[in-house]
Amino acid sequence: MKKIFIIACIVIASVSAAFVGANGASAQVQFIPPGGSQFNPPPIAPPPPPKIEVPKIPQMDEVARPSYQVSPRPSFSDRVSTCLDEAAGSGLGPAEREAYSRSCANVK
């Protein structure tokens, strides 16, 4: 009885190995869809999913920390406009405004 069981197991294993080997050979054939070409590159892999982080929840008993970040310097044209406005508000004439705005914009 044991010999028949062992022989049956060997036969089943060899038949299943032959079946898997036959399917493995057919898996190597590349399927080309209609309208496609064998020279088309394979499609690119999709990008990784975005990383989702849980935002930090402020605690009721935690002291708020103010941000002491320095504000960026305004552009040169903004500084010139401000200086011209200051000069006009001071009652300077066109020639004095020009000289004042040049020196003022480079200092600010």
PyMOL CGO cylinders between C-alpha atoms (Angstrom):
from pymol import cmd
from pymol.cgo import CYLINDER

trace = [
    CYLINDER, 0.00, 0.00, 0.00, 2.82, 2.39, 0.88, 0.3, 1, 1, 1, 1, 1, 1,
    CYLINDER, 2.82, 2.39, 0.88, 4.63, 1.60, -2.40, 0.3, 1, 1, 1, 1, 1, 1,
    CYLINDER, 4.63, 1.60, -2.40, 1.52, 2.46, -4.44, 0.3, 1, 1, 1, 1, 1, 1,
    CYLINDER, 1.52, 2.46, -4.44, 1.13, 5.73, -2.58, 0.3, 1, 1, 1, 1, 1, 1,
    CYLINDER, 1.13, 5.73, -2.58, 4.80, 6.65, -3.16, 0.3, 1, 1, 1, 1, 1, 1,
    CYLINDER, 4.80, 6.65, -3.16, 4.57, 5.73, -6.86, 0.3, 1, 1, 1, 1, 1, 1,
    CYLINDER, 4.57, 5.73, -6.86, 1.35, 7.77, -7.23, 0.3, 1, 1, 1, 1, 1, 1,
    CYLINDER, 1.35, 7.77, -7.23, 3.04, 10.79, -5.65, 0.3, 1, 1, 1, 1, 1, 1,
    CYLINDER, 3.04, 10.79, -5.65, 6.03, 10.49, -8.00, 0.3, 1, 1, 1, 1, 1, 1,
    CYLINDER, 6.03, 10.49, -8.00, 3.76, 10.20, -11.05, 0.3, 1, 1, 1, 1, 1, 1,
    CYLINDER, 3.76, 10.20, -11.05, 1.70, 13.23, -9.98, 0.3, 1, 1, 1, 1, 1, 1,
    CYLINDER, 1.70, 13.23, -9.98, 4.87, 15.27, -9.33, 0.3, 1, 1, 1, 1, 1, 1,
    CYLINDER, 4.87, 15.27, -9.33, 6.36, 14.41, -12.71, 0.3, 1, 1, 1, 1, 1, 1,
    CYLINDER, 6.36, 14.41, -12.71, 3.11, 15.18, -14.57, 0.3, 1, 1, 1, 1, 1, 1,
    CYLINDER, 3.11, 15.18, -14.57, 2.73, 18.52, -12.79, 0.3, 1, 1, 1, 1, 1, 1,
    CYLINDER, 2.73, 18.52, -12.79, 6.40, 19.39, -13.51, 0.3, 1, 1, 1, 1, 1, 1,
    CYLINDER, 6.40, 19.39, -13.51, 5.87, 18.64, -17.20, 0.3, 1, 1, 1, 1, 1, 1,
    CYLINDER, 5.87, 18.64, -17.20, 2.72, 20.78, -17.21, 0.3, 1, 1, 1, 1, 1, 1,
    CYLINDER, 2.72, 20.78, -17.21, 4.49, 23.71, -15.52, 0.3, 1, 1, 1, 1, 1, 1,
    CYLINDER, 4.49, 23.71, -15.52, 7.44, 23.38, -17.95, 0.3, 1, 1, 1, 1, 1, 1,
    CYLINDER, 7.44, 23.38, -17.95, 5.10, 23.56, -20.94, 0.3, 1, 1, 1, 1, 1, 1,
    CYLINDER, 5.10, 23.56, -20.94, 3.41, 26.69, -19.57, 0.3, 1, 1, 1, 1, 1, 1,
    CYLINDER, 3.41, 26.69, -19.57, 6.75, 28.27, -18.76, 0.3, 1, 1, 1, 1, 1, 1,
    CYLINDER, 6.75, 28.27, -18.76, 7.86, 27.98, -22.40, 0.3, 1, 1, 1, 1, 1, 1,
    CYLINDER, 7.86, 27.98, -22.40, 4.72, 29.68, -23.67, 0.3, 1, 1, 1, 1, 1, 1,
    CYLINDER, 4.72, 29.68, -23.67, 5.13, 32.49, -21.13, 0.3, 1, 1, 1, 1, 1, 1,
    CYLINDER, 5.13, 32.49, -21.13, 8.32, 33.59, -22.85, 0.3, 1, 1, 1, 1, 1, 1,
    CYLINDER, 8.32, 33.59, -22.85, 6.48, 34.61, -26.03, 0.3, 1, 1, 1, 1, 1, 1,
    CYLINDER, 6.48, 34.61, -26.03, 5.76, 38.35, -26.04, 0.3, 1, 1, 1, 1, 1, 1,
    CYLINDER, 5.76, 38.35, -26.04, 2.20, 39.39, -26.85, 0.3, 1, 1, 1, 1, 1, 1,
    CYLINDER, 2.20, 39.39, -26.85, 1.99, 42.34, -29.25, 0.3, 1, 1, 1, 1, 1, 1,
    CYLINDER, 1.99, 42.34, -29.25, -1.40, 44.10, -29.14, 0.3, 1, 1, 1, 1, 1, 1,
    CYLINDER, -1.40, 44.10, -29.14, -3.20, 45.04, -32.37, 0.3, 1, 1, 1, 1, 1, 1,
    CYLINDER, -3.20, 45.04, -32.37, -1.80, 48.24, -33.84, 0.3, 1, 1, 1, 1, 1, 1,
    CYLINDER, -1.80, 48.24, -33.84, 1.41, 47.84, -31.82, 0.3, 1, 1, 1, 1, 1, 1,
    CYLINDER, 1.41, 47.84, -31.82, 4.92, 47.13, -32.97, 0.3, 1, 1, 1, 1, 1, 1,
    CYLINDER, 4.92, 47.13, -32.97, 7.73, 45.04, -31.60, 0.3, 1, 1, 1, 1, 1, 1,
    CYLINDER, 7.73, 45.04, -31.60, 9.92, 48.13, -31.84, 0.3, 1, 1, 1, 1, 1, 1,
    CYLINDER, 9.92, 48.13, -31.84, 7.80, 50.24, -29.46, 0.3, 1, 1, 1, 1, 1, 1,
    CYLINDER, 7.80, 50.24, -29.46, 9.49, 50.72, -26.11, 0.3, 1, 1, 1, 1, 1, 1,
    CYLINDER, 9.49, 50.72, -26.11, 7.77, 49.17, -23.10, 0.3, 1, 1, 1, 1, 1, 1,
    CYLINDER, 7.77, 49.17, -23.10, 5.52, 51.55, -21.16, 0.3, 1, 1, 1, 1, 1, 1,
    CYLINDER, 5.52, 51.55, -21.16, 7.19, 53.42, -18.33, 0.3, 1, 1, 1, 1, 1, 1,
    CYLINDER, 7.19, 53.42, -18.33, 6.49, 52.42, -14.76, 0.3, 1, 1, 1, 1, 1, 1,
    CYLINDER, 6.49, 52.42, -14.76, 3.95, 54.57, -12.92, 0.3, 1, 1, 1, 1, 1, 1,
    CYLINDER, 3.95, 54.57, -12.92, 5.39, 57.08, -10.43, 0.3, 1, 1, 1, 1, 1, 1,
    CYLINDER, 5.39, 57.08, -10.43, 5.35, 56.14, -6.77, 0.3, 1, 1, 1, 1, 1, 1,
    CYLINDER, 5.35, 56.14, -6.77, 2.27, 57.24, -4.84, 0.3, 1, 1, 1, 1, 1, 1,
    CYLINDER, 2.27, 57.24, -4.84, 2.60, 60.56, -3.00, 0.3, 1, 1, 1, 1, 1, 1,
    CYLINDER, 2.60, 60.56, -3.00, 3.72, 60.41, 0.59, 0.3, 1, 1, 1, 1, 1, 1,
    CYLINDER, 3.72, 60.41, 0.59, 0.87, 61.42, 2.85, 0.3, 1, 1, 1, 1, 1, 1,
    CYLINDER, 0.87, 61.42, 2.85, 1.83, 62.82, 6.22, 0.3, 1, 1, 1, 1, 1, 1,
    CYLINDER, 1.83, 62.82, 6.22, -0.45, 63.62, 9.09, 0.3, 1, 1, 1, 1, 1, 1,
    CYLINDER, -0.45, 63.62, 9.09, -0.09, 67.30, 10.07, 0.3, 1, 1, 1, 1, 1, 1,
    CYLINDER, -0.09, 67.30, 10.07, 1.04, 68.13, 13.59, 0.3, 1, 1, 1, 1, 1, 1,
    CYLINDER, 1.04, 68.13, 13.59, -1.92, 69.01, 15.78, 0.3, 1, 1, 1, 1, 1, 1,
    CYLINDER, -1.92, 69.01, 15.78, -1.26, 71.91, 18.17, 0.3, 1, 1, 1, 1, 1, 1,
    CYLINDER, -1.26, 71.91, 18.17, -1.69, 71.06, 21.83, 0.3, 1, 1, 1, 1, 1, 1,
    CYLINDER, -1.69, 71.06, 21.83, -3.82, 73.18, 24.15, 0.3, 1, 1, 1, 1, 1, 1,
    CYLINDER, -3.82, 73.18, 24.15, -1.16, 73.52, 26.87, 0.3, 1, 1, 1, 1, 1, 1,
    CYLINDER, -1.16, 73.52, 26.87, 1.73, 74.15, 24.47, 0.3, 1, 1, 1, 1, 1, 1,
    CYLINDER, 1.73, 74.15, 24.47, 3.15, 77.67, 24.24, 0.3, 1, 1, 1, 1, 1, 1,
    CYLINDER, 3.15, 77.67, 24.24, 2.98, 79.14, 20.74, 0.3, 1, 1, 1, 1, 1, 1,
    CYLINDER, 2.98, 79.14, 20.74, 6.41, 79.91, 19.29, 0.3, 1, 1, 1, 1, 1, 1,
    CYLINDER, 6.41, 79.91, 19.29, 6.47, 82.99, 17.07, 0.3, 1, 1, 1, 1, 1, 1,
    CYLINDER, 6.47, 82.99, 17.07, 8.44, 82.92, 13.84, 0.3, 1, 1, 1, 1, 1, 1,
    CYLINDER, 8.44, 82.92, 13.84, 11.36, 85.34, 13.85, 0.3, 1, 1, 1, 1, 1, 1,
    CYLINDER, 11.36, 85.34, 13.85, 12.10, 84.93, 10.16, 0.3, 1, 1, 1, 1, 1, 1,
    CYLINDER, 12.10, 84.93, 10.16, 13.43, 88.09, 8.50, 0.3, 1, 1, 1, 1, 1, 1,
    CYLINDER, 13.43, 88.09, 8.50, 11.23, 89.37, 5.69, 0.3, 1, 1, 1, 1, 1, 1,
    CYLINDER, 11.23, 89.37, 5.69, 12.93, 89.40, 2.26, 0.3, 1, 1, 1, 1, 1, 1,
    CYLINDER, 12.93, 89.40, 2.26, 14.36, 92.66, 0.94, 0.3, 1, 1, 1, 1, 1, 1,
    CYLINDER, 14.36, 92.66, 0.94, 12.04, 94.43, -1.53, 0.3, 1, 1, 1, 1, 1, 1,
    CYLINDER, 12.04, 94.43, -1.53, 13.11, 94.62, -5.17, 0.3, 1, 1, 1, 1, 1, 1,
    CYLINDER, 13.11, 94.62, -5.17, 15.19, 97.55, -6.45, 0.3, 1, 1, 1, 1, 1, 1,
    CYLINDER, 15.19, 97.55, -6.45, 12.26, 99.04, -8.39, 0.3, 1, 1, 1, 1, 1, 1,
    CYLINDER, 12.26, 99.04, -8.39, 10.09, 98.89, -5.26, 0.3, 1, 1, 1, 1, 1, 1,
    CYLINDER, 10.09, 98.89, -5.26, 12.81, 100.69, -3.26, 0.3, 1, 1, 1, 1, 1, 1,
    CYLINDER, 12.81, 100.69, -3.26, 13.19, 103.37, -5.97, 0.3, 1, 1, 1, 1, 1, 1,
    CYLINDER, 13.19, 103.37, -5.97, 9.40, 103.93, -6.05, 0.3, 1, 1, 1, 1, 1, 1,
    CYLINDER, 9.40, 103.93, -6.05, 9.30, 104.28, -2.26, 0.3, 1, 1, 1, 1, 1, 1,
    CYLINDER, 9.30, 104.28, -2.26, 12.21, 106.74, -2.30, 0.3, 1, 1, 1, 1, 1, 1,
    CYLINDER, 12.21, 106.74, -2.30, 10.60, 108.81, -5.06, 0.3, 1, 1, 1, 1, 1, 1,
    CYLINDER, 10.60, 108.81, -5.06, 7.37, 108.95, -3.05, 0.3, 1, 1, 1, 1, 1, 1,
    CYLINDER, 7.37, 108.95, -3.05, 9.28, 110.07, 0.04, 0.3, 1, 1, 1, 1, 1, 1,
    CYLINDER, 9.28, 110.07, 0.04, 11.14, 112.74, -1.95, 0.3, 1, 1, 1, 1, 1, 1,
    CYLINDER, 11.14, 112.74, -1.95, 7.92, 114.06, -3.51, 0.3, 1, 1, 1, 1, 1, 1,
    CYLINDER, 7.92, 114.06, -3.51, 6.26, 114.10, -0.09, 0.3, 1, 1, 1, 1, 1, 1,
    CYLINDER, 6.26, 114.10, -0.09, 9.16, 116.16, 1.25, 0.3, 1, 1, 1, 1, 1, 1,
    CYLINDER, 9.16, 116.16, 1.25, 8.62, 118.76, -1.48, 0.3, 1, 1, 1, 1, 1, 1,
    CYLINDER, 8.62, 118.76, -1.48, 11.84, 118.14, -3.44, 0.3, 1, 1, 1, 1, 1, 1,
    CYLINDER, 11.84, 118.14, -3.44, 12.02, 119.15, -7.10, 0.3, 1, 1, 1, 1, 1, 1,
    CYLINDER, 12.02, 119.15, -7.10, 12.69, 116.71, -9.99, 0.3, 1, 1, 1, 1, 1, 1,
    CYLINDER, 12.69, 116.71, -9.99, 16.49, 117.06, -9.89, 0.3, 1, 1, 1, 1, 1, 1,
    CYLINDER, 16.49, 117.06, -9.89, 16.64, 116.64, -6.10, 0.3, 1, 1, 1, 1, 1, 1,
    CYLINDER, 16.64, 116.64, -6.10, 14.25, 113.66, -6.28, 0.3, 1, 1, 1, 1, 1, 1,
    CYLINDER, 14.25, 113.66, -6.28, 16.56, 111.96, -8.76, 0.3, 1, 1, 1, 1, 1, 1,
    CYLINDER, 16.56, 111.96, -8.76, 19.63, 112.37, -6.55, 0.3, 1, 1, 1, 1, 1, 1,
    CYLINDER, 19.63, 112.37, -6.55, 17.70, 111.43, -3.40, 0.3, 1, 1, 1, 1, 1, 1,
    CYLINDER, 17.70, 111.43, -3.40, 16.15, 108.30, -4.96, 0.3, 1, 1, 1, 1, 1, 1,
    CYLINDER, 16.15, 108.30, -4.96, 19.57, 107.08, -6.20, 0.3, 1, 1, 1, 1, 1, 1,
    CYLINDER, 19.57, 107.08, -6.20, 21.21, 107.34, -2.81, 0.3, 1, 1, 1, 1, 1, 1,
    CYLINDER, 21.21, 107.34, -2.81, 18.12, 106.20, -0.91, 0.3, 1, 1, 1, 1, 1, 1,
    CYLINDER, 18.12, 106.20, -0.91, 17.45, 103.04, -2.98, 0.3, 1, 1, 1, 1, 1, 1,
    CYLINDER, 17.45, 103.04, -2.98, 21.03, 101.83, -2.63, 0.3, 1, 1, 1, 1, 1, 1,
    CYLINDER, 21.03, 101.83, -2.63, 21.00, 102.28, 1.15, 0.3, 1, 1, 1, 1, 1, 1,
    CYLINDER, 21.00, 102.28, 1.15, 17.64, 100.62, 1.92, 0.3, 1, 1, 1, 1, 1, 1,
]
cmd.load_cgo(trace, "trace")
